[in-house]
Amino acid sequence: MRDIDEIIRTLTSAHPELSHEQLKVLNPGADDDGLWFFRHPDCPYEVQLESPRGQCPFLFETDERHAPDTACTVAEAVSMVARGLGLAPPQPN
């Protein structure tokens, strides 16, 4: 399982209304599709994670804040996405 799959599973388990979408490219395999968008109906902002292979580290960006940040672990990425959308961070199992 890729890190992005674990990130999505953790976030959607804690916040079922969260939506996520991977960038759709014109030329799969040739174009970089390593960009995932996250939205929540209670938040006006969109956040994104970027990684060429869906593995850590991820570049984190949001509409709210223009300075990118880096998530070096799955836990950091989950926390950054939750915080960027104004959501409570998921509790560890």
mmCIF file as gemmi writes it, N, C-alpha and C atoms, coordinates in Angstrom:
data_model
loop_
_atom_site.group_PDB
_atom_site.id
_atom_site.type_symbol
_atom_site.label_atom_id
_atom_site.label_alt_id
_atom_site.label_comp_id
_atom_site.label_asym_id
_atom_site.label_entity_id
_atom_site.label_seq_id
_atom_site.pdbx_PDB_ins_code
_atom_site.Cartn_x
_atom_site.Cartn_y
_atom_site.Cartn_z
_atom_site.occupancy
_atom_site.B_iso_or_equiv
_atom_site.pdbx_formal_charge
_atom_site.auth_seq_id
_atom_site.auth_asym_id
_atom_site.pdbx_PDB_model_num
ATOM 1 N N . MET Axp A 1 ? 0.838 -1.171 0 1 0 ? 1 A 1
ATOM 2 C CA . MET Axp A 1 ? 0 0 0 1 0 ? 1 A 1
ATOM 3 C C . MET Axp A 1 ? 0.891 1.244 0 1 0 ? 1 A 1
ATOM 4 N N . ARG Axp A 2 ? 0.561 2.176 -0.85 1 0 ? 2 A 1
ATOM 5 C CA . ARG Axp A 2 ? 1.31 3.44 -0.888 1 0 ? 2 A 1
ATOM 6 C C . ARG Axp A 2 ? 0.94 4.306 0.312 1 0 ? 2 A 1
ATOM 7 N N . ASP Axp A 3 ? 1.829 5.217 0.645 1 0 ? 3 A 1
ATOM 8 C CA . ASP Axp A 3 ? 1.56 6.131 1.757 1 0 ? 3 A 1
ATOM 9 C C . ASP Axp A 3 ? 0.282 6.927 1.522 1 0 ? 3 A 1
ATOM 10 N N . ILE Axp A 4 ? 0.042 7.378 0.304 1 0 ? 4 A 1
ATOM 11 C CA . ILE Axp A 4 ? -1.156 8.18 0.023 1 0 ? 4 A 1
ATOM 12 C C . ILE Axp A 4 ? -2.416 7.375 0.296 1 0 ? 4 A 1
ATOM 13 N N . ASP Axp A 5 ? -2.387 6.066 0.042 1 0 ? 5 A 1
ATOM 14 C CA . ASP Axp A 5 ? -3.557 5.226 0.314 1 0 ? 5 A 1
ATOM 15 C C . ASP Axp A 5 ? -3.838 5.153 1.811 1 0 ? 5 A 1
ATOM 16 N N . GLU Axp A 6 ? -2.789 5.065 2.609 1 0 ? 6 A 1
ATOM 17 C CA . GLU Axp A 6 ? -2.941 5.044 4.069 1 0 ? 6 A 1
ATOM 18 C C . GLU Axp A 6 ? -3.431 6.402 4.572 1 0 ? 6 A 1
ATOM 19 N N . ILE Axp A 7 ? -2.933 7.472 3.995 1 0 ? 7 A 1
ATOM 20 C CA . ILE Axp A 7 ? -3.369 8.824 4.367 1 0 ? 7 A 1
ATOM 21 C C . ILE Axp A 7 ? -4.863 8.983 4.084 1 0 ? 7 A 1
ATOM 22 N N . ILE Axp A 8 ? -5.281 8.604 2.89 1 0 ? 8 A 1
ATOM 23 C CA . ILE Axp A 8 ? -6.693 8.716 2.506 1 0 ? 8 A 1
ATOM 24 C C . ILE Axp A 8 ? -7.561 7.843 3.401 1 0 ? 8 A 1
ATOM 25 N N . ARG Axp A 9 ? -7.14 6.608 3.668 1 0 ? 9 A 1
ATOM 26 C CA . ARG Axp A 9 ? -7.908 5.684 4.504 1 0 ? 9 A 1
ATOM 27 C C . ARG Axp A 9 ? -8.082 6.267 5.912 1 0 ? 9 A 1
ATOM 28 N N . THR Axp A 10 ? -7.012 6.781 6.473 1 0 ? 10 A 1
ATOM 29 C CA . THR Axp A 10 ? -7.064 7.337 7.825 1 0 ? 10 A 1
ATOM 30 C C . THR Axp A 10 ? -7.979 8.556 7.891 1 0 ? 10 A 1
ATOM 31 N N . LEU Axp A 11 ? -7.843 9.453 6.941 1 0 ? 11 A 1
ATOM 32 C CA . LEU Axp A 11 ? -8.647 10.676 6.945 1 0 ? 11 A 1
ATOM 33 C C . LEU Axp A 11 ? -10.12 10.401 6.695 1 0 ? 11 A 1
ATOM 34 N N . THR Axp A 12 ? -10.441 9.566 5.717 1 0 ? 12 A 1
ATOM 35 C CA . THR Axp A 12 ? -11.855 9.303 5.409 1 0 ? 12 A 1
ATOM 36 C C . THR Axp A 12 ? -12.526 8.449 6.479 1 0 ? 12 A 1
ATOM 37 N N . SER Axp A 13 ? -11.757 7.65 7.179 1 0 ? 13 A 1
ATOM 38 C CA . SER Axp A 13 ? -12.306 6.872 8.287 1 0 ? 13 A 1
ATOM 39 C C . SER Axp A 13 ? -12.737 7.811 9.414 1 0 ? 13 A 1
ATOM 40 N N . ALA Axp A 14 ? -11.937 8.814 9.699 1 0 ? 14 A 1
ATOM 41 C CA . ALA Axp A 14 ? -12.235 9.774 10.764 1 0 ? 14 A 1
ATOM 42 C C . ALA Axp A 14 ? -13.232 10.842 10.327 1 0 ? 14 A 1
ATOM 43 N N . HIS Axp A 15 ? -13.228 11.165 9.041 1 0 ? 15 A 1
ATOM 44 C CA . HIS Axp A 15 ? -14.067 12.25 8.511 1 0 ? 15 A 1
ATOM 45 C C . HIS Axp A 15 ? -14.735 11.778 7.216 1 0 ? 15 A 1
ATOM 46 N N . PRO Axp A 16 ? -15.838 11.026 7.329 1 0 ? 16 A 1
ATOM 47 C CA . PRO Axp A 16 ? -16.482 10.434 6.147 1 0 ? 16 A 1
ATOM 48 C C . PRO Axp A 16 ? -16.91 11.436 5.075 1 0 ? 16 A 1
ATOM 49 N N . GLU Axp A 17 ? -17.139 12.697 5.441 1 0 ? 17 A 1
ATOM 50 C CA . GLU Axp A 17 ? -17.56 13.689 4.45 1 0 ? 17 A 1
ATOM 51 C C . GLU Axp A 17 ? -16.388 14.248 3.637 1 0 ? 17 A 1
ATOM 52 N N . LEU Axp A 18 ? -15.188 13.905 4.03 1 0 ? 18 A 1
ATOM 53 C CA . LEU Axp A 18 ? -13.992 14.366 3.312 1 0 ? 18 A 1
ATOM 54 C C . LEU Axp A 18 ? -14.008 13.791 1.896 1 0 ? 18 A 1
ATOM 55 N N . SER Axp A 19 ? -13.702 14.621 0.932 1 0 ? 19 A 1
ATOM 56 C CA . SER Axp A 19 ? -13.574 14.126 -0.443 1 0 ? 19 A 1
ATOM 57 C C . SER Axp A 19 ? -12.122 14.273 -0.877 1 0 ? 19 A 1
ATOM 58 N N . HIS Axp A 20 ? -11.713 13.389 -1.758 1 0 ? 20 A 1
ATOM 59 C CA . HIS Axp A 20 ? -10.344 13.412 -2.269 1 0 ? 20 A 1
ATOM 60 C C . HIS Axp A 20 ? -10.374 13.045 -3.74 1 0 ? 20 A 1
ATOM 61 N N . GLU Axp A 21 ? -9.415 13.568 -4.453 1 0 ? 21 A 1
ATOM 62 C CA . GLU Axp A 21 ? -9.339 13.317 -5.895 1 0 ? 21 A 1
ATOM 63 C C . GLU Axp A 21 ? -7.889 13.432 -6.338 1 0 ? 21 A 1
ATOM 64 N N . GLN Axp A 22 ? -7.476 12.487 -7.147 1 0 ? 22 A 1
ATOM 65 C CA . GLN Axp A 22 ? -6.14 12.553 -7.743 1 0 ? 22 A 1
ATOM 66 C C . GLN Axp A 22 ? -6.234 13.334 -9.043 1 0 ? 22 A 1
ATOM 67 N N . LEU Axp A 23 ? -5.205 14.128 -9.321 1 0 ? 23 A 1
ATOM 68 C CA . LEU Axp A 23 ? -5.154 14.888 -10.56 1 0 ? 23 A 1
ATOM 69 C C . LEU Axp A 23 ? -5.326 13.951 -11.748 1 0 ? 23 A 1
ATOM 70 N N . LYS Axp A 24 ? -6.211 14.315 -12.637 1 0 ? 24 A 1
ATOM 71 C CA . LYS Axp A 24 ? -6.407 13.539 -13.868 1 0 ? 24 A 1
ATOM 72 C C . LYS Axp A 24 ? -5.559 14.177 -14.964 1 0 ? 24 A 1
ATOM 73 N N . VAL Axp A 25 ? -4.683 13.379 -15.551 1 0 ? 25 A 1
ATOM 74 C CA . VAL Axp A 25 ? -3.773 13.897 -16.563 1 0 ? 25 A 1
ATOM 75 C C . VAL Axp A 25 ? -4.195 13.409 -17.947 1 0 ? 25 A 1
ATOM 76 N N . LEU Axp A 26 ? -3.733 14.114 -18.971 1 0 ? 26 A 1
ATOM 77 C CA . LEU Axp A 26 ? -4.061 13.731 -20.345 1 0 ? 26 A 1
ATOM 78 C C . LEU Axp A 26 ? -3.292 12.502 -20.806 1 0 ? 26 A 1
ATOM 79 N N . ASN Axp A 27 ? -2.053 12.357 -20.346 1 0 ? 27 A 1
ATOM 80 C CA . ASN Axp A 27 ? -1.204 11.252 -20.776 1 0 ? 27 A 1
ATOM 81 C C . ASN Axp A 27 ? -0.724 10.445 -19.572 1 0 ? 27 A 1
ATOM 82 N N . PRO Axp A 28 ? -1.571 9.521 -19.054 1 0 ? 28 A 1
ATOM 83 C CA . PRO Axp A 28 ? -1.141 8.725 -17.901 1 0 ? 28 A 1
ATOM 84 C C . PRO Axp A 28 ? 0.171 7.992 -18.2 1 0 ? 28 A 1
ATOM 85 N N . GLY Axp A 29 ? 1.049 7.991 -17.226 1 0 ? 29 A 1
ATOM 86 C CA . GLY Axp A 29 ? 2.351 7.36 -17.418 1 0 ? 29 A 1
ATOM 87 C C . GLY Axp A 29 ? 3.402 8.335 -17.91 1 0 ? 29 A 1
ATOM 88 N N . ALA Axp A 30 ? 2.991 9.329 -18.688 1 0 ? 30 A 1
ATOM 89 C CA . ALA Axp A 30 ? 3.925 10.332 -19.207 1 0 ? 30 A 1
ATOM 90 C C . ALA Axp A 30 ? 3.852 11.617 -18.379 1 0 ? 30 A 1
ATOM 91 N N . ASP Axp A 31 ? 2.629 12.006 -17.996 1 0 ? 31 A 1
ATOM 92 C CA . ASP Axp A 31 ? 2.436 13.212 -17.192 1 0 ? 31 A 1
ATOM 93 C C . ASP Axp A 31 ? 2.457 12.838 -15.712 1 0 ? 31 A 1
ATOM 94 N N . ASP Axp A 32 ? 2.9 13.767 -14.886 1 0 ? 32 A 1
ATOM 95 C CA . ASP Axp A 32 ? 2.963 13.54 -13.446 1 0 ? 32 A 1
ATOM 96 C C . ASP Axp A 32 ? 1.563 13.668 -12.855 1 0 ? 32 A 1
ATOM 97 N N . ASP Axp A 33 ? 1.057 12.565 -12.32 1 0 ? 33 A 1
ATOM 98 C CA . ASP Axp A 33 ? -0.272 12.581 -11.71 1 0 ? 33 A 1
ATOM 99 C C . ASP Axp A 33 ? -0.189 12.454 -10.19 1 0 ? 33 A 1
ATOM 100 N N . GLY Axp A 34 ? 0.955 12.785 -9.629 1 0 ? 34 A 1
ATOM 101 C CA . GLY Axp A 34 ? 1.177 12.641 -8.197 1 0 ? 34 A 1
ATOM 102 C C . GLY Axp A 34 ? 0.665 13.797 -7.375 1 0 ? 34 A 1
ATOM 103 N N . LEU Axp A 35 ? -0.554 14.224 -7.623 1 0 ? 35 A 1
ATOM 104 C CA . LEU Axp A 35 ? -1.151 15.36 -6.918 1 0 ? 35 A 1
ATOM 105 C C . LEU Axp A 35 ? -2.551 14.957 -6.472 1 0 ? 35 A 1
ATOM 106 N N . TRP Axp A 36 ? -2.804 15.088 -5.17 1 0 ? 36 A 1
ATOM 107 C CA . TRP Axp A 36 ? -4.099 14.728 -4.6 1 0 ? 36 A 1
ATOM 108 C C . TRP Axp A 36 ? -4.705 15.94 -3.933 1 0 ? 36 A 1
ATOM 109 N N . PHE Axp A 37 ? -6.01 16.152 -4.181 1 0 ? 37 A 1
ATOM 110 C CA . PHE Axp A 37 ? -6.754 17.281 -3.632 1 0 ? 37 A 1
ATOM 111 C C . PHE Axp A 37 ? -7.713 16.767 -2.566 1 0 ? 37 A 1
ATOM 112 N N . PHE Axp A 38 ? -7.847 17.514 -1.47 1 0 ? 38 A 1
ATOM 113 C CA . PHE Axp A 38 ? -8.732 17.152 -0.376 1 0 ? 38 A 1
ATOM 114 C C . PHE Axp A 38 ? -9.647 18.332 -0.08 1 0 ? 38 A 1
ATOM 115 N N . ARG Axp A 39 ? -10.94 18.007 0.127 1 0 ? 39 A 1
ATOM 116 C CA . ARG Axp A 39 ? -11.933 19.031 0.446 1 0 ? 39 A 1
ATOM 117 C C . ARG Axp A 39 ? -12.871 18.491 1.526 1 0 ? 39 A 1
ATOM 118 N N . HIS Axp A 40 ? -13.468 19.417 2.268 1 0 ? 40 A 1
ATOM 119 C CA . HIS Axp A 40 ? -14.485 19.058 3.258 1 0 ? 40 A 1
ATOM 120 C C . HIS Axp A 40 ? -15.585 20.107 3.159 1 0 ? 40 A 1
ATOM 121 N N . PRO Axp A 41 ? -16.854 19.688 3.234 1 0 ? 41 A 1
ATOM 122 C CA . PRO Axp A 41 ? -17.946 20.656 3.058 1 0 ? 41 A 1
ATOM 123 C C . PRO Axp A 41 ? -17.976 21.779 4.098 1 0 ? 41 A 1
ATOM 124 N N . ASP Axp A 42 ? -17.359 21.588 5.257 1 0 ? 42 A 1
ATOM 125 C CA . ASP Axp A 42 ? -17.348 22.633 6.286 1 0 ? 42 A 1
ATOM 126 C C . ASP Axp A 42 ? -16.19 23.615 6.131 1 0 ? 42 A 1
ATOM 127 N N . CYS Axp A 43 ? -15.376 23.448 5.093 1 0 ? 43 A 1
ATOM 128 C CA . CYS Axp A 43 ? -14.194 24.292 4.923 1 0 ? 43 A 1
ATOM 129 C C . CYS Axp A 43 ? -14.195 24.941 3.538 1 0 ? 43 A 1
ATOM 130 N N . PRO Axp A 44 ? -13.935 26.235 3.471 1 0 ? 44 A 1
ATOM 131 C CA . PRO Axp A 44 ? -13.898 26.896 2.162 1 0 ? 44 A 1
ATOM 132 C C . PRO Axp A 44 ? -12.601 26.629 1.387 1 0 ? 44 A 1
ATOM 133 N N . TYR Axp A 45 ? -11.626 26.022 2.036 1 0 ? 45 A 1
ATOM 134 C CA . TYR Axp A 45 ? -10.319 25.824 1.413 1 0 ? 45 A 1
ATOM 135 C C . TYR Axp A 45 ? -10.155 24.413 0.87 1 0 ? 45 A 1
ATOM 136 N N . GLU Axp A 46 ? -9.236 24.298 -0.05 1 0 ? 46 A 1
ATOM 137 C CA . GLU Axp A 46 ? -8.814 23.006 -0.586 1 0 ? 46 A 1
ATOM 138 C C . GLU Axp A 46 ? -7.357 22.827 -0.179 1 0 ? 46 A 1
ATOM 139 N N . VAL Axp A 47 ? -6.98 21.603 0.146 1 0 ? 47 A 1
ATOM 140 C CA . VAL Axp A 47 ? -5.577 21.322 0.418 1 0 ? 47 A 1
ATOM 141 C C . VAL Axp A 47 ? -5.109 20.261 -0.563 1 0 ? 47 A 1
ATOM 142 N N . GLN Axp A 48 ? -3.799 20.201 -0.75 1 0 ? 48 A 1
ATOM 143 C CA . GLN Axp A 48 ? -3.26 19.211 -1.671 1 0 ? 48 A 1
ATOM 144 C C . GLN Axp A 48 ? -1.965 18.633 -1.136 1 0 ? 48 A 1
ATOM 145 N N . LEU Axp A 49 ? -1.747 17.387 -1.53 1 0 ? 49 A 1
ATOM 146 C CA . LEU Axp A 49 ? -0.487 16.698 -1.269 1 0 ? 49 A 1
ATOM 147 C C . LEU Axp A 49 ? 0.104 16.317 -2.605 1 0 ? 49 A 1
ATOM 148 N N . GLU Axp A 50 ? 1.421 16.453 -2.713 1 0 ? 50 A 1
ATOM 149 C CA . GLU Axp A 50 ? 2.093 16.143 -3.975 1 0 ? 50 A 1
ATOM 150 C C . GLU Axp A 50 ? 3.293 15.248 -3.72 1 0 ? 50 A 1
ATOM 151 N N . SER Axp A 51 ? 3.358 14.17 -4.494 1 0 ? 51 A 1
ATOM 152 C CA . SER Axp A 51 ? 4.477 13.24 -4.462 1 0 ? 51 A 1
ATOM 153 C C . SER Axp A 51 ? 4.415 12.414 -5.736 1 0 ? 51 A 1
ATOM 154 N N . PRO Axp A 52 ? 5.503 12.291 -6.46 1 0 ? 52 A 1
ATOM 155 C CA . PRO Axp A 52 ? 5.467 11.589 -7.744 1 0 ? 52 A 1
ATOM 156 C C . PRO Axp A 52 ? 4.972 10.142 -7.663 1 0 ? 52 A 1
ATOM 157 N N . ARG Axp A 53 ? 5.274 9.441 -6.575 1 0 ? 53 A 1
ATOM 158 C CA . ARG Axp A 53 ? 4.88 8.037 -6.48 1 0 ? 53 A 1
ATOM 159 C C . ARG Axp A 53 ? 3.882 7.757 -5.355 1 0 ? 53 A 1
ATOM 160 N N . GLY Axp A 54 ? 3.372 8.807 -4.743 1 0 ? 54 A 1
ATOM 161 C CA . GLY Axp A 54 ? 2.407 8.613 -3.663 1 0 ? 54 A 1
ATOM 162 C C . GLY Axp A 54 ? 3.047 8.131 -2.378 1 0 ? 54 A 1
ATOM 163 N N . GLN Axp A 55 ? 4.344 8.384 -2.242 1 0 ? 55 A 1
ATOM 164 C CA . GLN Axp A 55 ? 5.093 7.989 -1.062 1 0 ? 55 A 1
ATOM 165 C C . GLN Axp A 55 ? 5.675 9.24 -0.399 1 0 ? 55 A 1
ATOM 166 N N . CYS Axp A 56 ? 5.904 9.16 0.91 1 0 ? 56 A 1
ATOM 167 C CA . CYS Axp A 56 ? 6.539 10.271 1.623 1 0 ? 56 A 1
ATOM 168 C C . CYS Axp A 56 ? 7.94 10.502 1.074 1 0 ? 56 A 1
ATOM 169 N N . PRO Axp A 57 ? 8.369 11.746 1.098 1 0 ? 57 A 1
ATOM 170 C CA . PRO Axp A 57 ? 7.717 12.943 1.62 1 0 ? 57 A 1
ATOM 171 C C . PRO Axp A 57 ? 6.705 13.518 0.628 1 0 ? 57 A 1
ATOM 172 N N . PHE Axp A 58 ? 5.76 14.302 1.175 1 0 ? 58 A 1
ATOM 173 C CA . PHE Axp A 58 ? 4.744 14.984 0.379 1 0 ? 58 A 1
ATOM 174 C C . PHE Axp A 58 ? 4.927 16.487 0.532 1 0 ? 58 A 1
ATOM 175 N N . LEU Axp A 59 ? 4.729 17.197 -0.557 1 0 ? 59 A 1
ATOM 176 C CA . LEU Axp A 59 ? 4.641 18.647 -0.504 1 0 ? 59 A 1
ATOM 177 C C . LEU Axp A 59 ? 3.187 18.968 -0.17 1 0 ? 59 A 1
ATOM 178 N N . PHE Axp A 60 ? 2.959 19.774 0.85 1 0 ? 60 A 1
ATOM 179 C CA . PHE Axp A 60 ? 1.627 20.152 1.3 1 0 ? 60 A 1
ATOM 180 C C . PHE Axp A 60 ? 1.383 21.612 0.951 1 0 ? 60 A 1
ATOM 181 N N . GLU Axp A 61 ? 0.231 21.878 0.34 1 0 ? 61 A 1
ATOM 182 C CA . GLU Axp A 61 ? -0.156 23.251 0.029 1 0 ? 61 A 1
ATOM 183 C C . GLU Axp A 61 ? -1.642 23.416 0.281 1 0 ? 61 A 1
ATOM 184 N N . THR Axp A 62 ? -2.048 24.658 0.506 1 0 ? 62 A 1
ATOM 185 C CA . THR Axp A 62 ? -3.457 24.975 0.737 1 0 ? 62 A 1
ATOM 186 C C . THR Axp A 62 ? -3.795 26.318 0.111 1 0 ? 62 A 1
ATOM 187 N N . ASP Axp A 63 ? -5.086 26.478 -0.197 1 0 ? 63 A 1
ATOM 188 C CA . ASP Axp A 63 ? -5.572 27.763 -0.722 1 0 ? 63 A 1
ATOM 189 C C . ASP Axp A 63 ? -5.435 28.863 0.323 1 0 ? 63 A 1
ATOM 190 N N . GLU Axp A 64 ? -5.526 28.489 1.585 1 0 ? 64 A 1
ATOM 191 C CA . GLU Axp A 64 ? -5.511 29.47 2.67 1 0 ? 64 A 1
ATOM 192 C C . GLU Axp A 64 ? -4.127 30.08 2.872 1 0 ? 64 A 1
ATOM 193 N N . ARG Axp A 65 ? -3.104 29.244 2.791 1 0 ? 65 A 1
ATOM 194 C CA . ARG Axp A 65 ? -1.729 29.677 3.068 1 0 ? 65 A 1
ATOM 195 C C . ARG Axp A 65 ? -0.869 29.396 1.84 1 0 ? 65 A 1
ATOM 196 N N . HIS Axp A 66 ? -0.125 30.359 1.4 1 0 ? 66 A 1
ATOM 197 C CA . HIS Axp A 66 ? 0.617 30.2 0.154 1 0 ? 66 A 1
ATOM 198 C C . HIS Axp A 66 ? 2.001 29.589 0.334 1 0 ? 66 A 1
ATOM 199 N N . ALA Axp A 67 ? 2.452 29.431 1.561 1 0 ? 67 A 1
ATOM 200 C CA . ALA Axp A 67 ? 3.776 28.852 1.792 1 0 ? 67 A 1
ATOM 201 C C . ALA Axp A 67 ? 3.647 27.329 1.882 1 0 ? 67 A 1
ATOM 202 N N . PRO Axp A 68 ? 4.292 26.588 0.999 1 0 ? 68 A 1
ATOM 203 C CA . PRO Axp A 68 ? 4.217 25.125 1.062 1 0 ? 68 A 1
ATOM 204 C C . PRO Axp A 68 ? 4.971 24.588 2.278 1 0 ? 68 A 1
ATOM 205 N N . ASP Axp A 69 ? 4.647 23.368 2.644 1 0 ? 69 A 1
ATOM 206 C CA . ASP Axp A 69 ? 5.294 22.699 3.755 1 0 ? 69 A 1
ATOM 207 C C . ASP Axp A 69 ? 5.571 21.264 3.304 1 0 ? 69 A 1
ATOM 208 N N . THR Axp A 70 ? 6.383 20.54 4.057 1 0 ? 70 A 1
ATOM 209 C CA . THR Axp A 70 ? 6.71 19.163 3.702 1 0 ? 70 A 1
ATOM 210 C C . THR Axp A 70 ? 6.293 18.225 4.817 1 0 ? 70 A 1
ATOM 211 N N . ALA Axp A 71 ? 5.577 17.165 4.434 1 0 ? 71 A 1
ATOM 212 C CA . ALA Axp A 71 ? 5.211 16.097 5.361 1 0 ? 71 A 1
ATOM 213 C C . ALA Axp A 71 ? 6.153 14.937 5.096 1 0 ? 71 A 1
ATOM 214 N N . CYS Axp A 72 ? 6.951 14.605 6.082 1 0 ? 72 A 1
ATOM 215 C CA . CYS Axp A 72 ? 7.947 13.535 5.92 1 0 ? 72 A 1
ATOM 216 C C . CYS Axp A 72 ? 7.419 12.165 6.297 1 0 ? 72 A 1
ATOM 217 N N . THR Axp A 73 ? 6.284 12.121 7.006 1 0 ? 73 A 1
ATOM 218 C CA . THR Axp A 73 ? 5.697 10.849 7.422 1 0 ? 73 A 1
ATOM 219 C C . THR Axp A 73 ? 4.203 10.849 7.102 1 0 ? 73 A 1
ATOM 220 N N . VAL Axp A 74 ? 3.599 9.66 7.133 1 0 ? 74 A 1
ATOM 221 C CA . VAL Axp A 74 ? 2.155 9.545 6.942 1 0 ? 74 A 1
ATOM 222 C C . VAL Axp A 74 ? 1.433 10.332 8.027 1 0 ? 74 A 1
ATOM 223 N N . ALA Axp A 75 ? 1.858 10.197 9.277 1 0 ? 75 A 1
ATOM 224 C CA . ALA Axp A 75 ? 1.215 10.905 10.39 1 0 ? 75 A 1
ATOM 225 C C . ALA Axp A 75 ? 1.268 12.419 10.194 1 0 ? 75 A 1
ATOM 226 N N . GLU Axp A 76 ? 2.395 12.94 9.743 1 0 ? 76 A 1
ATOM 227 C CA . GLU Axp A 76 ? 2.502 14.386 9.481 1 0 ? 76 A 1
ATOM 228 C C . GLU Axp A 76 ? 1.554 14.804 8.372 1 0 ? 76 A 1
ATOM 229 N N . ALA Axp A 77 ? 1.464 14.016 7.305 1 0 ? 77 A 1
ATOM 230 C CA . ALA Axp A 77 ? 0.579 14.349 6.187 1 0 ? 77 A 1
ATOM 231 C C . ALA Axp A 77 ? -0.877 14.353 6.636 1 0 ? 77 A 1
ATOM 232 N N . VAL Axp A 78 ? -1.272 13.344 7.405 1 0 ? 78 A 1
ATOM 233 C CA . VAL Axp A 78 ? -2.642 13.273 7.921 1 0 ? 78 A 1
ATOM 234 C C . VAL Axp A 78 ? -2.931 14.506 8.774 1 0 ? 78 A 1
ATOM 235 N N . SER Axp A 79 ? -2.029 14.861 9.656 1 0 ? 79 A 1
ATOM 236 C CA . SER Axp A 79 ? -2.205 16.016 10.524 1 0 ? 79 A 1
ATOM 237 C C . SER Axp A 79 ? -2.297 17.314 9.725 1 0 ? 79 A 1
ATOM 238 N N . MET Axp A 80 ? -1.442 17.468 8.731 1 0 ? 80 A 1
ATOM 239 C CA . MET Axp A 80 ? -1.447 18.694 7.92 1 0 ? 80 A 1
ATOM 240 C C . MET Axp A 80 ? -2.743 18.84 7.131 1 0 ? 80 A 1
ATOM 241 N N . VAL Axp A 81 ? -3.216 17.749 6.542 1 0 ? 81 A 1
ATOM 242 C CA . VAL Axp A 81 ? -4.471 17.812 5.777 1 0 ? 81 A 1
ATOM 243 C C . VAL Axp A 81 ? -5.629 18.146 6.719 1 0 ? 81 A 1
ATOM 244 N N . ALA Axp A 82 ? -5.714 17.448 7.845 1 0 ? 82 A 1
ATOM 245 C CA . ALA Axp A 82 ? -6.79 17.715 8.805 1 0 ? 82 A 1
ATOM 246 C C . ALA Axp A 82 ? -6.743 19.166 9.269 1 0 ? 82 A 1
ATOM 247 N N . ARG Axp A 83 ? -5.58 19.624 9.679 1 0 ? 83 A 1
ATOM 248 C CA . ARG Axp A 83 ? -5.428 21.005 10.155 1 0 ? 83 A 1
ATOM 249 C C . ARG Axp A 83 ? -5.764 22.008 9.041 1 0 ? 83 A 1
ATOM 250 N N . GLY Axp A 84 ? -5.313 21.728 7.822 1 0 ? 84 A 1
ATOM 251 C CA . GLY Axp A 84 ? -5.573 22.632 6.705 1 0 ? 84 A 1
ATOM 252 C C . GLY Axp A 84 ? -7.047 22.766 6.371 1 0 ? 84 A 1
ATOM 253 N N . LEU Axp A 85 ? -7.835 21.729 6.73 1 0 ? 85 A 1
ATOM 254 C CA . LEU Axp A 85 ? -9.273 21.764 6.48 1 0 ? 85 A 1
ATOM 255 C C . LEU Axp A 85 ? -10.072 22.108 7.739 1 0 ? 85 A 1
ATOM 256 N N . GLY Axp A 86 ? -9.363 22.44 8.82 1 0 ? 86 A 1
ATOM 257 C CA . GLY Axp A 86 ? -10.028 22.805 10.061 1 0 ? 86 A 1
ATOM 258 C C . GLY Axp A 86 ? -10.695 21.629 10.754 1 0 ? 86 A 1
ATOM 259 N N . LEU Axp A 87 ? -10.171 20.43 10.545 1 0 ? 87 A 1
ATOM 260 C CA . LEU Axp A 87 ? -10.74 19.216 11.125 1 0 ? 87 A 1
ATOM 261 C C . LEU Axp A 87 ? -9.89 18.75 12.301 1 0 ? 87 A 1
ATOM 262 N N . ALA Axp A 88 ? -10.526 18.001 13.197 1 0 ? 88 A 1
ATOM 263 C CA . ALA Axp A 88 ? -9.769 17.397 14.293 1 0 ? 88 A 1
ATOM 264 C C . ALA Axp A 88 ? -8.877 16.309 13.72 1 0 ? 88 A 1
ATOM 265 N N . PRO Axp A 89 ? -7.651 16.221 14.182 1 0 ? 89 A 1
ATOM 266 C CA . PRO Axp A 89 ? -6.772 15.16 13.681 1 0 ? 89 A 1
ATOM 267 C C . PRO Axp A 89 ? -7.306 13.799 14.119 1 0 ? 89 A 1
ATOM 268 N N . PRO Axp A 90 ? -7.251 12.803 13.23 1 0 ? 90 A 1
ATOM 269 C CA . PRO Axp A 90 ? -7.712 11.452 13.587 1 0 ? 90 A 1
ATOM 270 C C . PRO Axp A 90 ? -6.907 10.906 14.763 1 0 ? 90 A 1
ATOM 271 N N . GLN Axp A 91 ? -7.575 10.165 15.623 1 0 ? 91 A 1
ATOM 272 C CA . GLN Axp A 91 ? -6.924 9.536 16.766 1 0 ? 91 A 1
ATOM 273 C C . GLN Axp A 91 ? -6.261 8.245 16.313 1 0 ? 91 A 1
ATOM 274 N N . PRO Axp A 92 ? -5.052 7.972 16.8 1 0 ? 92 A 1
ATOM 275 C CA . PRO Axp A 92 ? -4.378 6.729 16.434 1 0 ? 92 A 1
ATOM 276 C C . PRO Axp A 92 ? -5.16 5.528 16.938 1 0 ? 92 A 1
ATOM 277 N N . ASN Axp A 93 ? -5.066 4.445 16.18 1 0 ? 93 A 1
ATOM 278 C CA . ASN Axp A 93 ? -5.776 3.211 16.568 1 0 ? 93 A 1
ATOM 279 C C . ASN Axp A 93 ? -5.067 2.5 17.678 1 0 ? 93 A 1
